[in-house]
Amino acid sequence: MEALLGTLMGTGLAVAAGFRAFLPMVALGIAGHFIPGFELPEGWRWLANEWVLVIMLVLLIIDLVADKIPWVDSINDVIQTVIRPAAGGIVFGAGSGATTALVEDPAAYFQSNQWVPIAIGIVLALGTHLIKLAGRATMNAMTGGISAPVASVAEDGTATALSIAAIVFPILVIVLLATLVLLAMLVVRRVRQRRRAARAPLDTAES
């Protein structure tokens, strides 16, 4: 059961990192620093360092602001293509209890499978990020960038909910992820319907 909860925590945090790289890292750091009884694995306790928290908060604020400015959000997403997966690896590793992020003996590291949680986190965050990147680019093109602030706030809420749920009640991550997938399917369906509606007059004129 403990392993399952650790996996769910890591999954929720990694997916959240795909939206906002520093938000789940800040959440973990705050939990490790302020919540009694919540202890980060030894190799990840640097997340709870006060100076690290300050730096991550500043970077988070910059990300939050940039993501709400039309077209700047797309540039920010491209820059974050490296940062968000890296953050996903960190938070999955910390959340699931991976031993350390410091590789002193590469051969022993890979044989011990310590890299697996980090790799899973990278893949989860990268996949979420790429979906977000494509979705936001499409929405900006369709609305002239007007939808950027609204979509950004929705992503803020999603990343926050996932981060809190992962730390406080990991089982809830399953519900949140299922809801997220359902909403994504509805959005994709809606976009396709609009595209078909936009093409209909053109097809009629050509015929």
Steps between C-alpha positions, in 0.01 A plus 500: 500500500784736585658439159168571329454827687856600415437427133176698502672790673782497246255475210288792618804718558659410166183577303472829689859577399396458138277805550712700746854377559563674829155473661526135616863558598395793718214292642739220594749746646235675710363165620847378592585825678179582683279190536585291807545135419550556127858406416660509159742219410854589604623564148218747435497705819664789320152581367405616852799735528382857558721651229398234251135570580548874443668442164231254389225741607653778289528268199143383557369858502685575175349189342150586623519853358657403165243225447214750508631734231376408149776364274759547777345187649597302189860621522502413870366152420787439257754608763330278758536192278820414687410642841162332555615142426802553726270624775274200441791265556594679821153505653418141402830388648440696819133409526551129442799487734786451255832491682689786338543713193880502537671240281841411640528153344303480171526121473371441853234769451347328197529153650311614810216639286511831691469672163161343423281741709688798358455374143129439559461854633681643197272310260180599684596867518622508139180340372286747696713790383480402132120471520486841669737648242293375206171594664602853587646561153173384342288712734716808437464452125122458525437790740782738415653442843192616692459159664853497646420651844192280549681183398796595717285547811338162436846342477604677821202347677568155357867502600415632848226241557725216384790616717289536814314174444825313433648614830191495723282221354673312213199278423318812379758529222320218317175698495672822393691333217186324374317833502790666320500236225123534457523879473784472249290267285207744511725792403648306207151405385387862522800623302434246227136604481600865459749414228237303312253786535760745370581279200137435405440836319828458310411147390157620387649787300751272329230253402 
